[in-house]
């Protein structure tokens, strides 16, 4: 009896924990289910009450309405996101190496100043940033977004924390063998940093793929617009075309989901390792 009584609190706790996890997962997943469901509904079914999760008569009508401009928007998003992610990866890894493994005067102070910039909201600096971009002749070009997104204080911080978990003895041994900083960076640091690189790629890709504010400020040419701006075109002053907008949202979710699933293993490991030592 005593043994059975002792087990009951543990069983109850596991049941409650599982119920909480299921309820939380349902709340998070439900908007995605609604997006996917609405994307395949005709206008007459979208506002049905009670709502049907599975459309009575699924249709691709909403997707056909995207064929005019959306291939351009998708291409612009793919091109810009890929370029910015690669550029950020270069600046974040090289900056992190300089801040973690090289010793120079003012290193820690400069790093702290760089990290503090994470706390400054983009809205606070958008006007001077816009003036700089315009004076450089980059306004209404994709280069404006690449220029403003080339550096990431958060990414540098994340990678630096991971680099600090790599023993300095590896770098010292490489120096003794005559390796310069470039060889150490490319042959030792980067091969050991796959988890944090995957993590940084996922963070950057998700942010810039979904970025609405930056393209809204710097792009006006219809042929240069990205997917988030294209989705906003379906909301006018008098009417919102919910079906096509949900179809576009459904398409926009797929690349982010694929990137996360591809790097999920490294993502978890990278986040965990980046917080081990600071």
C-alpha positions as CSV (number, residue, x, y, z in Angstrom):
1,X,0.0,0.0,0.0
2,X,2.8,2.4,0.9
3,X,4.6,1.7,-2.3
4,X,1.4,2.2,-4.4
5,X,0.6,5.5,-2.6
6,X,4.1,6.8,-3.2
7,X,3.8,6.2,-6.9
8,X,0.5,8.1,-7.3
9,X,1.9,11.6,-7.0
10,X,4.5,10.8,-9.6
11,X,1.8,9.4,-12.0
12,X,-0.5,12.4,-11.5
13,X,2.4,14.8,-12.1
14,X,3.3,13.1,-15.4
15,X,-0.3,13.1,-16.5
16,X,-0.7,16.8,-15.7
17,X,2.6,17.6,-17.4
18,X,1.6,15.7,-20.5
19,X,-1.8,17.4,-20.5
20,X,-0.2,20.8,-20.2
21,X,2.2,20.0,-23.1
22,X,-0.6,18.8,-25.3
23,X,-2.7,21.9,-24.5
24,X,0.3,24.3,-25.2
25,X,1.1,22.5,-28.4
26,X,-2.5,22.8,-29.6
27,X,-2.6,26.5,-28.9
28,X,0.6,27.0,-30.9
29,X,-0.3,24.7,-33.8
30,X,-3.9,25.9,-34.2
31,X,-3.1,29.2,-36.1
32,X,-1.0,27.1,-38.5
33,X,-3.9,24.7,-39.0
34,X,-6.3,27.6,-39.7
35,X,-3.9,29.0,-42.3
36,X,-3.6,25.7,-44.0
37,X,-7.3,25.0,-43.9
38,X,-8.3,28.5,-45.1
39,X,-5.8,28.4,-48.0
40,X,-7.8,25.6,-49.6
41,X,-11.3,27.1,-49.1
42,X,-13.3,29.1,-51.5
43,X,-14.6,32.5,-50.5
44,X,-18.0,31.0,-49.6
45,X,-16.5,28.5,-47.1
46,X,-14.0,30.8,-45.3
47,X,-16.7,32.5,-43.1
48,X,-18.7,29.3,-42.4
49,X,-19.8,28.8,-38.8
50,X,-18.9,26.6,-37.1
51,X,-15.6,26.5,-38.9
52,X,-14.6,23.4,-40.8
53,X,-11.0,22.4,-40.3
54,X,-11.1,20.2,-43.4
55,X,-12.7,22.1,-46.3
56,X,-15.9,20.5,-47.6
57,X,-14.7,21.1,-51.2
58,X,-11.0,21.8,-51.3
59,X,-9.9,24.2,-54.0
60,X,-6.7,25.6,-55.5
61,X,-8.4,28.8,-56.5
62,X,-6.5,30.9,-53.9
63,X,-3.2,29.6,-55.1
64,X,-4.0,30.4,-58.7
65,X,-4.6,34.1,-57.7
66,X,-0.9,34.2,-56.7
67,X,0.5,33.2,-60.1
68,X,0.6,36.8,-61.4
69,X,3.1,38.5,-59.1
70,X,4.0,36.1,-56.4
71,X,6.8,34.1,-58.2
72,X,8.7,37.4,-58.4
73,X,8.1,38.1,-54.7
74,X,9.2,34.6,-53.7
75,X,12.3,34.9,-55.8
76,X,13.2,38.3,-54.3
77,X,12.7,36.8,-50.8
78,X,14.9,33.8,-51.6
79,X,17.6,35.9,-53.1
80,X,17.7,38.5,-50.4
81,X,17.5,36.1,-47.5
82,X,20.2,33.8,-48.9
83,X,22.6,36.7,-49.5
84,X,22.0,38.3,-46.1
85,X,22.3,35.0,-44.2
86,X,25.7,34.2,-45.9
87,X,27.0,37.7,-45.3
88,X,25.9,37.6,-41.7
89,X,27.5,34.2,-41.2
90,X,30.8,35.7,-42.5
91,X,30.7,38.8,-40.3
92,X,29.4,36.9,-37.2
93,X,32.0,34.1,-37.3
94,X,35.0,36.3,-38.1
95,X,33.9,38.9,-35.4
96,X,33.3,36.2,-32.9
97,X,36.8,34.7,-33.5
98,X,38.4,38.2,-33.0
99,X,36.4,38.7,-29.8
100,X,37.0,35.3,-28.3
101,X,40.5,34.0,-29.4
102,X,42.5,37.1,-30.3
103,X,43.9,39.4,-27.6
104,X,44.0,43.1,-28.3
105,X,43.5,46.3,-26.3
106,X,39.8,47.3,-25.8
107,X,38.5,44.0,-27.0
108,X,36.0,43.4,-24.1
109,X,34.8,47.0,-24.0
110,X,34.1,47.1,-27.8
111,X,32.3,43.8,-27.5
112,X,30.1,45.0,-24.7
113,X,29.3,48.2,-26.8
114,X,28.5,46.0,-29.8
115,X,26.2,43.7,-27.7
116,X,24.4,46.7,-26.2
117,X,23.2,47.6,-29.7
118,X,20.9,44.6,-29.5
119,X,18.8,46.6,-27.1
120,X,18.3,49.5,-29.4
121,X,15.0,49.0,-31.4
122,X,15.3,49.5,-35.1
123,X,12.6,52.2,-35.0
124,X,15.0,54.4,-32.9
125,X,17.7,54.4,-35.6
126,X,15.6,54.0,-38.8
127,X,15.7,57.7,-39.8
128,X,19.5,58.2,-39.7
129,X,19.9,54.8,-41.3
130,X,17.5,55.8,-44.0
131,X,19.4,59.0,-44.7
132,X,22.7,57.1,-45.0
133,X,21.1,54.6,-47.4
134,X,19.6,57.3,-49.5
135,X,22.9,59.3,-49.6
136,X,24.7,56.2,-50.8
137,X,22.3,55.9,-53.6
138,X,21.0,52.5,-52.4
139,X,17.3,53.5,-51.8
140,X,14.8,51.3,-53.7
141,X,17.4,48.6,-54.3
142,X,18.0,45.2,-52.8
143,X,21.5,46.5,-51.8
144,X,19.8,48.7,-49.2
145,X,18.5,45.6,-47.3
146,X,21.8,43.8,-47.7
147,X,23.8,46.8,-46.5
148,X,21.6,47.3,-43.4
149,X,21.5,43.6,-42.6
150,X,25.1,42.7,-43.1
151,X,26.0,42.7,-39.4
152,X,24.4,41.0,-36.5
153,X,25.3,41.7,-32.9
154,X,23.2,38.8,-31.6
155,X,24.8,36.4,-34.1
156,X,28.3,37.6,-33.1
157,X,27.4,37.1,-29.5
158,X,26.0,33.6,-30.1
159,X,29.0,32.4,-32.1
160,X,31.4,34.0,-29.6
161,X,29.8,32.1,-26.7
162,X,30.3,28.9,-28.6
163,X,33.9,29.7,-29.6
164,X,34.7,30.2,-25.9
165,X,33.8,26.6,-25.3
166,X,36.6,25.5,-27.6
167,X,39.8,25.1,-25.5
168,X,42.4,27.8,-26.1
169,X,45.0,24.9,-26.1
170,X,43.8,24.0,-29.7
171,X,44.7,27.5,-30.9
172,X,48.0,27.6,-29.0
173,X,49.0,24.2,-30.4
174,X,48.2,25.4,-33.9
175,X,50.3,28.5,-33.3
176,X,53.2,26.3,-32.2
177,X,52.8,24.3,-35.5
178,X,53.2,27.5,-37.4
179,X,49.5,28.1,-38.4
180,X,48.4,31.7,-38.9
181,X,45.0,33.0,-37.7
182,X,43.3,32.3,-41.1
183,X,44.3,28.6,-41.0
184,X,43.2,28.3,-37.4
185,X,39.9,29.9,-38.2
186,X,39.1,27.8,-41.3
187,X,40.7,24.5,-40.2
188,X,39.9,24.4,-36.5
189,X,37.2,26.8,-35.4
190,X,34.7,26.4,-38.3
191,X,34.8,22.6,-38.5
192,X,34.1,22.5,-34.8
193,X,31.3,25.0,-35.0
194,X,28.7,23.3,-37.1
195,X,26.0,23.4,-34.4
196,X,26.3,27.2,-33.8
197,X,26.5,27.9,-37.5
198,X,23.3,26.0,-38.1
199,X,21.7,27.9,-35.2
200,X,22.7,31.2,-36.6
201,X,21.5,30.3,-40.1
202,X,18.1,29.3,-38.7
203,X,17.7,32.6,-36.7
204,X,18.8,34.8,-39.6
205,X,16.8,33.0,-42.2
206,X,13.6,33.1,-40.1
207,X,14.1,36.8,-39.4
208,X,14.8,38.1,-42.9
209,X,12.4,35.7,-44.6
210,X,9.6,37.2,-42.5
211,X,10.9,40.7,-42.4
212,X,8.2,43.3,-43.3
213,X,9.5,46.5,-41.8
214,X,12.8,46.7,-43.7
215,X,11.4,46.1,-47.2
216,X,8.5,48.4,-46.4
217,X,10.9,51.3,-45.7
218,X,13.5,50.8,-48.5
219,X,11.5,49.3,-51.4
220,X,8.8,50.9,-53.6
221,X,9.4,49.2,-56.9
222,X,6.8,46.5,-57.4
223,X,9.3,44.2,-59.0
224,X,11.6,44.4,-56.0
225,X,9.0,43.6,-53.3
226,X,9.5,40.6,-51.0
227,X,6.9,38.0,-50.0
228,X,5.7,39.7,-46.8
229,X,5.1,43.0,-48.7
230,X,3.3,41.0,-51.4
231,X,1.0,39.4,-48.8
232,X,0.1,42.9,-47.5
233,X,-1.2,43.8,-51.0
234,X,-4.3,41.6,-50.4
235,X,-5.4,43.9,-47.5
236,X,-7.0,47.1,-49.0
237,X,-8.9,49.9,-47.3
238,X,-12.2,48.4,-48.1
239,X,-11.6,44.6,-48.2
240,X,-9.2,41.9,-47.2
241,X,-8.8,39.0,-49.6
242,X,-8.4,36.4,-46.9
243,X,-8.1,33.3,-49.1
244,X,-5.2,34.4,-51.3
245,X,-3.5,35.9,-48.2
246,X,-3.7,32.6,-46.3
247,X,-2.4,30.7,-49.4
248,X,0.6,33.1,-49.5
249,X,1.1,32.6,-45.8
250,X,1.0,28.8,-46.2
251,X,3.6,29.0,-48.9
252,X,5.8,31.3,-46.8
253,X,5.8,28.9,-43.9
254,X,7.2,26.0,-45.9
255,X,10.9,27.2,-46.4
256,X,11.2,28.2,-42.7
257,X,9.9,24.8,-41.6
258,X,12.3,23.0,-44.0
259,X,15.3,25.0,-42.8
260,X,14.4,24.3,-39.2
261,X,13.8,20.5,-39.7
262,X,17.1,20.2,-41.6
263,X,19.1,21.8,-38.9
264,X,17.0,20.8,-35.8
265,X,19.7,18.5,-34.4
266,X,22.4,21.1,-34.7
267,X,20.0,23.9,-33.5
268,X,19.4,22.4,-30.1
269,X,23.0,21.5,-29.6
270,X,24.2,25.0,-30.7
271,X,21.8,26.8,-28.4
272,X,22.8,24.6,-25.5
273,X,26.5,24.9,-26.1
274,X,26.4,28.7,-26.6
275,X,25.2,29.3,-23.1
276,X,27.7,27.0,-21.3
277,X,30.5,29.5,-20.9
278,X,30.5,33.3,-20.9
